Amino acid sequence: MTDGFVCLARVYDPNLARVAAARLQSEGLAVRVHGESMGPFPVSVGALAETQIWVAADEEADAGVVLHEIGIICSEQH
């Protein structure tokens, strides 16, 4: 856990990560997206394409429901 955030899902499509983050934010949930594909020199091949979706720890359950609705399976169980 970092600063009260937990890694809830990992995706390999940076655009899907952006859509997921936007959807979570539209629901009023705190979200952070991390990965090589989100940097100034995006890498979107193989394992370097992994993008992590982090949410506030106290909003994890609500965020999991939202991600499930858009077809993202949560990779971390807390």
PyMOL Python script that loads the backbone (N, CA, C, O; Angstrom):
from pymol import cmd

cmd.read_pdbstr("""\
ATOM      1  N   MET A   1       0.846  -1.171   0.000  1.00  0.00           N
ATOM      2  CA  MET A   1       0.000   0.000   0.000  1.00  0.00           C
ATOM      3  C   MET A   1       0.892   1.236   0.000  1.00  0.00           C
ATOM      4  O   MET A   1       1.884   1.296   0.726  1.00  0.00           O
ATOM      5  N   THR A   2       0.532   2.217  -0.819  1.00  0.00           N
ATOM      6  CA  THR A   2       1.300   3.443  -0.913  1.00  0.00           C
ATOM      7  C   THR A   2       0.382   4.635  -0.685  1.00  0.00           C
ATOM      8  O   THR A   2      -0.566   4.837  -1.444  1.00  0.00           O
ATOM      9  N   ASP A   3       0.650   5.425   0.346  1.00  0.00           N
ATOM     10  CA  ASP A   3      -0.134   6.620   0.624  1.00  0.00           C
ATOM     11  C   ASP A   3      -1.633   6.351   0.672  1.00  0.00           C
ATOM     12  O   ASP A   3      -2.422   7.190   0.236  1.00  0.00           O
ATOM     13  N   GLY A   4      -2.034   5.209   1.189  1.00  0.00           N
ATOM     14  CA  GLY A   4      -3.446   4.888   1.285  1.00  0.00           C
ATOM     15  C   GLY A   4      -4.074   4.395  -0.001  1.00  0.00           C
ATOM     16  O   GLY A   4      -5.298   4.315  -0.101  1.00  0.00           O
ATOM     17  N   PHE A   5      -3.258   4.064  -0.983  1.00  0.00           N
ATOM     18  CA  PHE A   5      -3.751   3.532  -2.250  1.00  0.00           C
ATOM     19  C   PHE A   5      -3.334   2.073  -2.385  1.00  0.00           C
ATOM     20  O   PHE A   5      -2.298   1.664  -1.862  1.00  0.00           O
ATOM     21  N   VAL A   6      -4.152   1.289  -3.093  1.00  0.00           N
ATOM     22  CA  VAL A   6      -3.841  -0.107  -3.363  1.00  0.00           C
ATOM     23  C   VAL A   6      -3.932  -0.349  -4.868  1.00  0.00           C
ATOM     24  O   VAL A   6      -4.745   0.264  -5.559  1.00  0.00           O
ATOM     25  N   CYS A   7      -3.093  -1.245  -5.361  1.00  0.00           N
ATOM     26  CA  CYS A   7      -3.135  -1.619  -6.775  1.00  0.00           C
ATOM     27  C   CYS A   7      -4.290  -2.603  -6.948  1.00  0.00           C
ATOM     28  O   CYS A   7      -4.246  -3.725  -6.443  1.00  0.00           O
ATOM     29  N   LEU A   8      -5.312  -2.172  -7.662  1.00  0.00           N
ATOM     30  CA  LEU A   8      -6.512  -2.985  -7.800  1.00  0.00           C
ATOM     31  C   LEU A   8      -6.522  -3.810  -9.075  1.00  0.00           C
ATOM     32  O   LEU A   8      -7.105  -4.894  -9.104  1.00  0.00           O
ATOM     33  N   ALA A   9      -5.881  -3.313 -10.135  1.00  0.00           N
ATOM     34  CA  ALA A   9      -5.903  -4.045 -11.400  1.00  0.00           C
ATOM     35  C   ALA A   9      -4.673  -3.715 -12.228  1.00  0.00           C
ATOM     36  O   ALA A   9      -4.035  -2.675 -12.063  1.00  0.00           O
ATOM     37  N   ARG A  10      -4.367  -4.649 -13.129  1.00  0.00           N
ATOM     38  CA  ARG A  10      -3.263  -4.463 -14.074  1.00  0.00           C
ATOM     39  C   ARG A  10      -3.816  -4.765 -15.462  1.00  0.00           C
ATOM     40  O   ARG A  10      -4.426  -5.811 -15.685  1.00  0.00           O
ATOM     41  N   VAL A  11      -3.599  -3.843 -16.388  1.00  0.00           N
ATOM     42  CA  VAL A  11      -4.061  -4.032 -17.766  1.00  0.00           C
ATOM     43  C   VAL A  11      -2.880  -3.817 -18.700  1.00  0.00           C
ATOM     44  O   VAL A  11      -1.875  -3.221 -18.314  1.00  0.00           O
ATOM     45  N   TYR A  12      -3.004  -4.298 -19.920  1.00  0.00           N
ATOM     46  CA  TYR A  12      -1.910  -4.183 -20.883  1.00  0.00           C
ATOM     47  C   TYR A  12      -2.288  -3.317 -22.070  1.00  0.00           C
ATOM     48  O   TYR A  12      -1.686  -3.419 -23.139  1.00  0.00           O
ATOM     49  N   ASP A  13      -3.281  -2.468 -21.884  1.00  0.00           N
ATOM     50  CA  ASP A  13      -3.715  -1.526 -22.903  1.00  0.00           C
ATOM     51  C   ASP A  13      -3.805  -0.154 -22.235  1.00  0.00           C
ATOM     52  O   ASP A  13      -4.702   0.073 -21.423  1.00  0.00           O
ATOM     53  N   PRO A  14      -2.895   0.763 -22.561  1.00  0.00           N
ATOM     54  CA  PRO A  14      -2.905   2.067 -21.894  1.00  0.00           C
ATOM     55  C   PRO A  14      -4.204   2.835 -22.108  1.00  0.00           C
ATOM     56  O   PRO A  14      -4.625   3.591 -21.233  1.00  0.00           O
ATOM     57  N   ASN A  15      -4.839   2.652 -23.255  1.00  0.00           N
ATOM     58  CA  ASN A  15      -6.110   3.347 -23.485  1.00  0.00           C
ATOM     59  C   ASN A  15      -7.202   2.805 -22.576  1.00  0.00           C
ATOM     60  O   ASN A  15      -8.029   3.571 -22.079  1.00  0.00           O
ATOM     61  N   LEU A  16      -7.217   1.503 -22.353  1.00  0.00           N
ATOM     62  CA  LEU A  16      -8.176   0.916 -21.424  1.00  0.00           C
ATOM     63  C   LEU A  16      -7.932   1.449 -20.017  1.00  0.00           C
ATOM     64  O   LEU A  16      -8.883   1.720 -19.284  1.00  0.00           O
ATOM     65  N   ALA A  17      -6.679   1.599 -19.639  1.00  0.00           N
ATOM     66  CA  ALA A  17      -6.353   2.149 -18.321  1.00  0.00           C
ATOM     67  C   ALA A  17      -6.863   3.581 -18.193  1.00  0.00           C
ATOM     68  O   ALA A  17      -7.380   3.963 -17.143  1.00  0.00           O
ATOM     69  N   ARG A  18      -6.722   4.368 -19.243  1.00  0.00           N
ATOM     70  CA  ARG A  18      -7.217   5.753 -19.221  1.00  0.00           C
ATOM     71  C   ARG A  18      -8.743   5.785 -19.110  1.00  0.00           C
ATOM     72  O   ARG A  18      -9.298   6.583 -18.354  1.00  0.00           O
ATOM     73  N   VAL A  19      -9.411   4.924 -19.856  1.00  0.00           N
ATOM     74  CA  VAL A  19     -10.877   4.858 -19.791  1.00  0.00           C
ATOM     75  C   VAL A  19     -11.315   4.437 -18.389  1.00  0.00           C
ATOM     76  O   VAL A  19     -12.249   5.013 -17.830  1.00  0.00           O
ATOM     77  N   ALA A  20     -10.646   3.440 -17.825  1.00  0.00           N
ATOM     78  CA  ALA A  20     -10.989   2.969 -16.479  1.00  0.00           C
ATOM     79  C   ALA A  20     -10.801   4.085 -15.462  1.00  0.00           C
ATOM     80  O   ALA A  20     -11.650   4.288 -14.594  1.00  0.00           O
ATOM     81  N   ALA A  21      -9.692   4.807 -15.566  1.00  0.00           N
ATOM     82  CA  ALA A  21      -9.433   5.904 -14.631  1.00  0.00           C
ATOM     83  C   ALA A  21     -10.496   6.992 -14.760  1.00  0.00           C
ATOM     84  O   ALA A  21     -10.970   7.527 -13.758  1.00  0.00           O
ATOM     85  N   ALA A  22     -10.864   7.311 -15.983  1.00  0.00           N
ATOM     86  CA  ALA A  22     -11.894   8.330 -16.196  1.00  0.00           C
ATOM     87  C   ALA A  22     -13.228   7.882 -15.609  1.00  0.00           C
ATOM     88  O   ALA A  22     -13.941   8.679 -15.000  1.00  0.00           O
ATOM     89  N   ARG A  23     -13.561   6.623 -15.789  1.00  0.00           N
ATOM     90  CA  ARG A  23     -14.824   6.094 -15.251  1.00  0.00           C
ATOM     91  C   ARG A  23     -14.816   6.129 -13.728  1.00  0.00           C
ATOM     92  O   ARG A  23     -15.802   6.519 -13.102  1.00  0.00           O
ATOM     93  N   LEU A  24     -13.690   5.715 -13.132  1.00  0.00           N
ATOM     94  CA  LEU A  24     -13.587   5.753 -11.671  1.00  0.00           C
ATOM     95  C   LEU A  24     -13.710   7.184 -11.157  1.00  0.00           C
ATOM     96  O   LEU A  24     -14.402   7.434 -10.171  1.00  0.00           O
ATOM     97  N   GLN A  25     -13.046   8.116 -11.817  1.00  0.00           N
ATOM     98  CA  GLN A  25     -13.121   9.523 -11.411  1.00  0.00           C
ATOM     99  C   GLN A  25     -14.540  10.063 -11.565  1.00  0.00           C
ATOM    100  O   GLN A  25     -14.992  10.858 -10.742  1.00  0.00           O
ATOM    101  N   SER A  26     -15.243   9.637 -12.614  1.00  0.00           N
ATOM    102  CA  SER A  26     -16.615  10.107 -12.820  1.00  0.00           C
ATOM    103  C   SER A  26     -17.543   9.624 -11.707  1.00  0.00           C
ATOM    104  O   SER A  26     -18.590  10.223 -11.458  1.00  0.00           O
ATOM    105  N   GLU A  27     -17.154   8.543 -11.044  1.00  0.00           N
ATOM    106  CA  GLU A  27     -17.916   8.025  -9.911  1.00  0.00           C
ATOM    107  C   GLU A  27     -17.468   8.663  -8.597  1.00  0.00           C
ATOM    108  O   GLU A  27     -17.975   8.315  -7.530  1.00  0.00           O
ATOM    109  N   GLY A  28     -16.516   9.599  -8.673  1.00  0.00           N
ATOM    110  CA  GLY A  28     -16.037  10.291  -7.483  1.00  0.00           C
ATOM    111  C   GLY A  28     -14.989   9.530  -6.711  1.00  0.00           C
ATOM    112  O   GLY A  28     -14.741   9.827  -5.542  1.00  0.00           O
ATOM    113  N   LEU A  29     -14.364   8.543  -7.349  1.00  0.00           N
ATOM    114  CA  LEU A  29     -13.361   7.723  -6.674  1.00  0.00           C
ATOM    115  C   LEU A  29     -11.959   8.225  -6.996  1.00  0.00           C
ATOM    116  O   LEU A  29     -11.685   8.672  -8.110  1.00  0.00           O
ATOM    117  N   ALA A  30     -11.084   8.145  -6.011  1.00  0.00           N
ATOM    118  CA  ALA A  30      -9.690   8.558  -6.205  1.00  0.00           C
ATOM    119  C   ALA A  30      -8.946   7.449  -6.935  1.00  0.00           C
ATOM    120  O   ALA A  30      -9.038   6.282  -6.553  1.00  0.00           O
ATOM    121  N   VAL A  31      -8.212   7.805  -7.978  1.00  0.00           N
ATOM    122  CA  VAL A  31      -7.511   6.805  -8.790  1.00  0.00           C
ATOM    123  C   VAL A  31      -6.164   7.356  -9.245  1.00  0.00           C
ATOM    124  O   VAL A  31      -6.005   8.555  -9.478  1.00  0.00           O
ATOM    125  N   ARG A  32      -5.206   6.452  -9.365  1.00  0.00           N
ATOM    126  CA  ARG A  32      -3.884   6.750  -9.930  1.00  0.00           C
ATOM    127  C   ARG A  32      -3.578   5.662 -10.941  1.00  0.00           C
ATOM    128  O   ARG A  32      -3.932   4.501 -10.735  1.00  0.00           O
ATOM    129  N   VAL A  33      -2.926   6.027 -12.026  1.00  0.00           N
ATOM    130  CA  VAL A  33      -2.551   5.060 -13.052  1.00  0.00           C
ATOM    131  C   VAL A  33      -1.041   5.141 -13.221  1.00  0.00           C
ATOM    132  O   VAL A  33      -0.491   6.222 -13.433  1.00  0.00           O
ATOM    133  N   HIS A  34      -0.368   3.988 -13.125  1.00  0.00           N
ATOM    134  CA  HIS A  34       1.090   3.936 -13.208  1.00  0.00           C
ATOM    135  C   HIS A  34       1.526   2.893 -14.226  1.00  0.00           C
ATOM    136  O   HIS A  34       0.896   1.845 -14.370  1.00  0.00           O
ATOM    137  N   GLY A  35       2.600   3.191 -14.921  1.00  0.00           N
ATOM    138  CA  GLY A  35       3.170   2.222 -15.847  1.00  0.00           C
ATOM    139  C   GLY A  35       4.033   2.900 -16.889  1.00  0.00           C
ATOM    140  O   GLY A  35       3.924   4.105 -17.117  1.00  0.00           O
ATOM    141  N   GLU A  36       4.885   2.121 -17.515  1.00  0.00           N
ATOM    142  CA  GLU A  36       5.769   2.645 -18.550  1.00  0.00           C
ATOM    143  C   GLU A  36       4.978   3.249 -19.707  1.00  0.00           C
ATOM    144  O   GLU A  36       5.442   4.184 -20.360  1.00  0.00           O
ATOM    145  N   SER A  37       3.802   2.721 -19.953  1.00  0.00           N
ATOM    146  CA  SER A  37       2.995   3.213 -21.067  1.00  0.00           C
ATOM    147  C   SER A  37       2.412   4.595 -20.800  1.00  0.00           C
ATOM    148  O   SER A  37       1.873   5.224 -21.711  1.00  0.00           O
ATOM    149  N   MET A  38       2.512   5.073 -19.564  1.00  0.00           N
ATOM    150  CA  MET A  38       1.952   6.372 -19.207  1.00  0.00           C
ATOM    151  C   MET A  38       3.016   7.460 -19.119  1.00  0.00           C
ATOM    152  O   MET A  38       2.694   8.611 -18.825  1.00  0.00           O
ATOM    153  N   GLY A  39       4.262   7.122 -19.366  1.00  0.00           N
ATOM    154  CA  GLY A  39       5.350   8.088 -19.240  1.00  0.00           C
ATOM    155  C   GLY A  39       5.551   8.912 -20.500  1.00  0.00           C
ATOM    156  O   GLY A  39       4.777   8.811 -21.452  1.00  0.00           O
ATOM    157  N   PRO A  40       6.602   9.731 -20.496  1.00  0.00           N
ATOM    158  CA  PRO A  40       6.866  10.595 -21.645  1.00  0.00           C
ATOM    159  C   PRO A  40       7.302   9.818 -22.892  1.00  0.00           C
ATOM    160  O   PRO A  40       7.150  10.301 -24.014  1.00  0.00           O
ATOM    161  N   PHE A  41       7.836   8.629 -22.692  1.00  0.00           N
ATOM    162  CA  PHE A  41       8.238   7.770 -23.800  1.00  0.00           C
ATOM    163  C   PHE A  41       7.502   6.446 -23.647  1.00  0.00           C
ATOM    164  O   PHE A  41       8.076   5.469 -23.167  1.00  0.00           O
ATOM    165  N   PRO A  42       6.231   6.406 -24.052  1.00  0.00           N
ATOM    166  CA  PRO A  42       5.399   5.236 -23.785  1.00  0.00           C
ATOM    167  C   PRO A  42       5.925   3.953 -24.418  1.00  0.00           C
ATOM    168  O   PRO A  42       6.349   3.924 -25.573  1.00  0.00           O
ATOM    169  N   VAL A  43       5.880   2.902 -23.618  1.00  0.00           N
ATOM    170  CA  VAL A  43       6.240   1.568 -24.086  1.00  0.00           C
ATOM    171  C   VAL A  43       4.987   0.723 -23.975  1.00  0.00           C
ATOM    172  O   VAL A  43       4.398   0.625 -22.898  1.00  0.00           O
ATOM    173  N   SER A  44       4.579   0.120 -25.060  1.00  0.00           N
ATOM    174  CA  SER A  44       3.336  -0.653 -25.021  1.00  0.00           C
ATOM    175  C   SER A  44       3.522  -2.041 -25.627  1.00  0.00           C
ATOM    176  O   SER A  44       2.656  -2.546 -26.342  1.00  0.00           O
ATOM    177  N   VAL A  45       4.682  -2.652 -25.321  1.00  0.00           N
ATOM    178  CA  VAL A  45       4.986  -3.978 -25.840  1.00  0.00           C
ATOM    179  C   VAL A  45       5.340  -4.899 -24.676  1.00  0.00           C
ATOM    180  O   VAL A  45       6.123  -4.533 -23.800  1.00  0.00           O
ATOM    181  N   GLY A  46       4.762  -6.088 -24.675  1.00  0.00           N
ATOM    182  CA  GLY A  46       5.101  -7.087 -23.671  1.00  0.00           C
ATOM    183  C   GLY A  46       4.824  -6.640 -22.257  1.00  0.00           C
ATOM    184  O   GLY A  46       3.874  -5.903 -21.992  1.00  0.00           O
ATOM    185  N   ALA A  47       5.669  -7.098 -21.353  1.00  0.00           N
ATOM    186  CA  ALA A  47       5.478  -6.804 -19.930  1.00  0.00           C
ATOM    187  C   ALA A  47       5.603  -5.316 -19.621  1.00  0.00           C
ATOM    188  O   ALA A  47       5.030  -4.842 -18.640  1.00  0.00           O
ATOM    189  N   LEU A  48       6.341  -4.575 -20.440  1.00  0.00           N
ATOM    190  CA  LEU A  48       6.475  -3.141 -20.206  1.00  0.00           C
ATOM    191  C   LEU A  48       5.176  -2.390 -20.465  1.00  0.00           C
ATOM    192  O   LEU A  48       5.039  -1.233 -20.065  1.00  0.00           O
ATOM    193  N   ALA A  49       4.237  -3.027 -21.121  1.00  0.00           N
ATOM    194  CA  ALA A  49       2.943  -2.394 -21.386  1.00  0.00           C
ATOM    195  C   ALA A  49       2.020  -2.435 -20.169  1.00  0.00           C
ATOM    196  O   ALA A  49       0.960  -1.809 -20.169  1.00  0.00           O
ATOM    197  N   GLU A  50       2.423  -3.170 -19.134  1.00  0.00           N
ATOM    198  CA  GLU A  50       1.567  -3.269 -17.954  1.00  0.00           C
ATOM    199  C   GLU A  50       1.301  -1.892 -17.360  1.00  0.00           C
ATOM    200  O   GLU A  50       2.222  -1.115 -17.111  1.00  0.00           O
ATOM    201  N   THR A  51       0.039  -1.613 -17.144  1.00  0.00           N
ATOM    202  CA  THR A  51      -0.382  -0.377 -16.503  1.00  0.00           C
ATOM    203  C   THR A  51      -1.187  -0.753 -15.274  1.00  0.00           C
ATOM    204  O   THR A  51      -2.122  -1.549 -15.353  1.00  0.00           O
ATOM    205  N   GLN A  52      -0.824  -0.183 -14.146  1.00  0.00           N
ATOM    206  CA  GLN A  52      -1.476  -0.495 -12.877  1.00  0.00           C
ATOM    207  C   GLN A  52      -2.513   0.574 -12.559  1.00  0.00           C
ATOM    208  O   GLN A  52      -2.276   1.770 -12.729  1.00  0.00           O
ATOM    209  N   ILE A  53      -3.662   0.112 -12.095  1.00  0.00           N
ATOM    210  CA  ILE A  53      -4.724   1.014 -11.673  1.00  0.00           C
ATOM    211  C   ILE A  53      -4.794   0.959 -10.152  1.00  0.00           C
ATOM    212  O   ILE A  53      -5.139  -0.070  -9.571  1.00  0.00           O
ATOM    213  N   TRP A  54      -4.465   2.067  -9.525  1.00  0.00           N
ATOM    214  CA  TRP A  54      -4.448   2.176  -8.069  1.00  0.00           C
ATOM    215  C   TRP A  54      -5.647   2.993  -7.621  1.00  0.00           C
ATOM    216  O   TRP A  54      -6.000   3.986  -8.257  1.00  0.00           O
ATOM    217  N   VAL A  55      -6.267   2.581  -6.538  1.00  0.00           N
ATOM    218  CA  VAL A  55      -7.412   3.298  -5.982  1.00  0.00           C
ATOM    219  C   VAL A  55      -7.204   3.504  -4.489  1.00  0.00           C
ATOM    220  O   VAL A  55      -6.411   2.810  -3.854  1.00  0.00           O
ATOM    221  N   ALA A  56      -7.929   4.465  -3.945  1.00  0.00           N
ATOM    222  CA  ALA A  56      -7.848   4.702  -2.505  1.00  0.00           C
ATOM    223  C   ALA A  56      -8.295   3.450  -1.769  1.00  0.00           C
ATOM    224  O   ALA A  56      -9.302   2.839  -2.125  1.00  0.00           O
ATOM    225  N   ALA A  57      -7.550   3.074  -0.749  1.00  0.00           N
ATOM    226  CA  ALA A  57      -7.815   1.827  -0.028  1.00  0.00           C
ATOM    227  C   ALA A  57      -9.233   1.772   0.526  1.00  0.00           C
ATOM    228  O   ALA A  57      -9.858   0.711   0.517  1.00  0.00           O
ATOM    229  N   ASP A  58      -9.746   2.890   1.005  1.00  0.00           N
ATOM    230  CA  ASP A  58     -11.090   2.879   1.583  1.00  0.00           C
ATOM    231  C   ASP A  58     -12.190   2.877   0.517  1.00  0.00           C
ATOM    232  O   ASP A  58     -13.369   2.778   0.858  1.00  0.00           O
ATOM    233  N   GLU A  59     -11.827   2.985  -0.766  1.00  0.00           N
ATOM    234  CA  GLU A  59     -12.801   2.945  -1.858  1.00  0.00           C
ATOM    235  C   GLU A  59     -12.622   1.698  -2.735  1.00  0.00           C
ATOM    236  O   GLU A  59     -13.195   1.602  -3.820  1.00  0.00           O
ATOM    237  N   GLU A  60     -11.827   0.759  -2.251  1.00  0.00           N
ATOM    238  CA  GLU A  60     -11.476  -0.426  -3.033  1.00  0.00           C
ATOM    239  C   GLU A  60     -12.694  -1.232  -3.484  1.00  0.00           C
ATOM    240  O   GLU A  60     -12.762  -1.645  -4.642  1.00  0.00           O
ATOM    241  N   ALA A  61     -13.633  -1.457  -2.606  1.00  0.00           N
ATOM    242  CA  ALA A  61     -14.811  -2.259  -2.962  1.00  0.00           C
ATOM    243  C   ALA A  61     -15.638  -1.572  -4.040  1.00  0.00           C
ATOM    244  O   ALA A  61     -16.041  -2.209  -5.013  1.00  0.00           O
ATOM    245  N   ASP A  62     -15.893  -0.280  -3.874  1.00  0.00           N
ATOM    246  CA  ASP A  62     -16.669   0.462  -4.869  1.00  0.00           C
ATOM    247  C   ASP A  62     -15.948   0.495  -6.213  1.00  0.00           C
ATOM    248  O   ASP A  62     -16.575   0.344  -7.261  1.00  0.00           O
ATOM    249  N   ALA A  63     -14.630   0.693  -6.181  1.00  0.00           N
ATOM    250  CA  ALA A  63     -13.843   0.724  -7.414  1.00  0.00           C
ATOM    251  C   ALA A  63     -13.861  -0.628  -8.105  1.00  0.00           C
ATOM    252  O   ALA A  63     -13.904  -0.699  -9.333  1.00  0.00           O
ATOM    253  N   GLY A  64     -13.828  -1.702  -7.325  1.00  0.00           N
ATOM    254  CA  GLY A  64     -13.885  -3.042  -7.900  1.00  0.00           C
ATOM    255  C   GLY A  64     -15.171  -3.281  -8.665  1.00  0.00           C
ATOM    256  O   GLY A  64     -15.162  -3.917  -9.719  1.00  0.00           O
ATOM    257  N   VAL A  65     -16.273  -2.778  -8.143  1.00  0.00           N
ATOM    258  CA  VAL A  65     -17.568  -2.910  -8.818  1.00  0.00           C
ATOM    259  C   VAL A  65     -17.546  -2.154 -10.144  1.00  0.00           C
ATOM    260  O   VAL A  65     -18.003  -2.673 -11.163  1.00  0.00           O
ATOM    261  N   VAL A  66     -17.024  -0.946 -10.135  1.00  0.00           N
ATOM    262  CA  VAL A  66     -16.959  -0.135 -11.353  1.00  0.00           C
ATOM    263  C   VAL A  66     -16.083  -0.821 -12.396  1.00  0.00           C
ATOM    264  O   VAL A  66     -16.466  -0.908 -13.562  1.00  0.00           O
ATOM    265  N   LEU A  67     -14.916  -1.307 -11.992  1.00  0.00           N
ATOM    266  CA  LEU A  67     -14.029  -1.978 -12.938  1.00  0.00           C
ATOM    267  C   LEU A  67     -14.692  -3.237 -13.503  1.00  0.00           C
ATOM    268  O   LEU A  67     -14.560  -3.531 -14.691  1.00  0.00           O
ATOM    269  N   HIS A  68     -15.392  -3.965 -12.662  1.00  0.00           N
ATOM    270  CA  HIS A  68     -16.098  -5.167 -13.129  1.00  0.00           C
ATOM    271  C   HIS A  68     -17.141  -4.804 -14.194  1.00  0.00           C
ATOM    272  O   HIS A  68     -17.312  -5.529 -15.174  1.00  0.00           O
ATOM    273  N   GLU A  69     -17.834  -3.684 -13.995  1.00  0.00           N
ATOM    274  CA  GLU A  69     -18.853  -3.239 -14.945  1.00  0.00           C
ATOM    275  C   GLU A  69     -18.278  -2.961 -16.327  1.00  0.00           C
ATOM    276  O   GLU A  69     -18.968  -3.130 -17.332  1.00  0.00           O
ATOM    277  N   ILE A  70     -17.016  -2.536 -16.384  1.00  0.00           N
ATOM    278  CA  ILE A  70     -16.416  -2.248 -17.696  1.00  0.00           C
ATOM    279  C   ILE A  70     -15.523  -3.385 -18.174  1.00  0.00           C
ATOM    280  O   ILE A  70     -14.793  -3.237 -19.153  1.00  0.00           O
ATOM    281  N   GLY A  71     -15.582  -4.517 -17.482  1.00  0.00           N
ATOM    282  CA  GLY A  71     -14.901  -5.714 -17.948  1.00  0.00           C
ATOM    283  C   GLY A  71     -13.460  -5.877 -17.521  1.00  0.00           C
ATOM    284  O   GLY A  71     -12.714  -6.636 -18.140  1.00  0.00           O
ATOM    285  N   ILE A  72     -13.052  -5.178 -16.473  1.00  0.00           N
ATOM    286  CA  ILE A  72     -11.689  -5.327 -15.973  1.00  0.00           C
ATOM    287  C   ILE A  72     -11.729  -6.184 -14.715  1.00  0.00           C
ATOM    288  O   ILE A  72     -12.453  -5.881 -13.767  1.00  0.00           O
ATOM    289  N   ILE A  73     -10.958  -7.233 -14.718  1.00  0.00           N
ATOM    290  CA  ILE A  73     -10.883  -8.136 -13.576  1.00  0.00           C
ATOM    291  C   ILE A  73      -9.810  -7.628 -12.620  1.00  0.00           C
ATOM    292  O   ILE A  73      -8.676  -7.380 -13.029  1.00  0.00           O
ATOM    293  N   CYS A  74     -10.158  -7.478 -11.381  1.00  0.00           N
ATOM    294  CA  CYS A  74      -9.207  -6.990 -10.386  1.00  0.00           C
ATOM    295  C   CYS A  74      -8.156  -8.064 -10.126  1.00  0.00           C
ATOM    296  O   CYS A  74      -8.477  -9.230  -9.896  1.00  0.00           O
ATOM    297  N   SER A  75      -6.906  -7.647 -10.167  1.00  0.00           N
ATOM    298  CA  SER A  75      -5.809  -8.610 -10.036  1.00  0.00           C
ATOM    299  C   SER A  75      -5.326  -8.783  -8.615  1.00  0.00           C
ATOM    300  O   SER A  75      -4.642  -9.759  -8.309  1.00  0.00           O
ATOM    301  N   GLU A  76      -5.660  -7.874  -7.762  1.00  0.00           N
ATOM    302  CA  GLU A  76      -5.172  -7.920  -6.385  1.00  0.00           C
ATOM    303  C   GLU A  76      -6.334  -8.182  -5.438  1.00  0.00           C
ATOM    304  O   GLU A  76      -7.417  -7.620  -5.600  1.00  0.00           O
ATOM    305  N   GLN A  77      -6.108  -9.019  -4.473  1.00  0.00           N
ATOM    306  CA  GLN A  77      -7.101  -9.271  -3.442  1.00  0.00           C
ATOM    307  C   GLN A  77      -6.528  -8.787  -2.115  1.00  0.00           C
ATOM    308  O   GLN A  77      -5.432  -9.195  -1.730  1.00  0.00           O
ATOM    309  N   HIS A  78      -7.252  -7.925  -1.414  1.00  0.00           N
ATOM    310  CA  HIS A  78      -6.798  -7.363  -0.137  1.00  0.00           C
ATOM    311  C   HIS A  78      -7.783  -7.688   0.937  1.00  0.00           C
ATOM    312  O   HIS A  78      -7.587  -7.305   2.090  1.00  0.00           O
TER     313      HIS A  78
END
""", "prot")
cmd.dss("prot")
cmd.show_as("cartoon", "prot")
cmd.util.cbc("prot")
cmd.orient("prot")
